[in-house]
Amino acid sequence: MSLSYRVRNTIFVLLGVTGLVLKRQYSGPFTDVVLSYGGNLCASFAVYFLARLPRTLGKLSRAVNAVIALLVVESFEATNGFGVMTNTYDPFDYIANMLGVALAAAVDVFASHVSHSRDSASE
C-alpha cells in the first residue's frame, strides 16, 4: 500500500469527520434532513475509509470493506451507540448509513480510477 493511498484515505476520513462536526452549521435546503441524517452519512463515509487504512484491511476488496464498514455503523445503531454513547433510534438512520458507505465506495472507485489514469499518463 503506497503512502499516497494512505494519505488519500486519511483525507477522506477527515472529510467525513469534518462533515459530521459541521452539519449543525448547515442552513440550506432540506435542513431537517441534513440535521437528522447528515451525521450518519458522514460518519459512515469516514468509517469506510478508516477501514481502508490498516495494511491488513486495506488489501481487502472494496465490497468486503463496504460490508465491514456497514456492519460497524449498523451495529452502532442497533446497540444504541455500543452502550457508550446515547443514540436516538430512527429506522431511517440505517438507510443513511448505507448511503454513506455506498457514497464512500463510489468515491473510492473514482479516486482510484483518477489515480491510475494519472499514473498511466505520466509513463
Secondary structure, 3 states (H helix, E strand, C coil): CCHHHHHHHHHHHHHHHHHHHHHHHCCCCCHHHHHHHHHHHHHHHHHHHHHHCCHHHHCCCHHHHHHHHHHHHHHHHHCCHHHCCCCCCCCHHHHHHHHHHHHHHHHHHHHHHHHHHHHHHCC
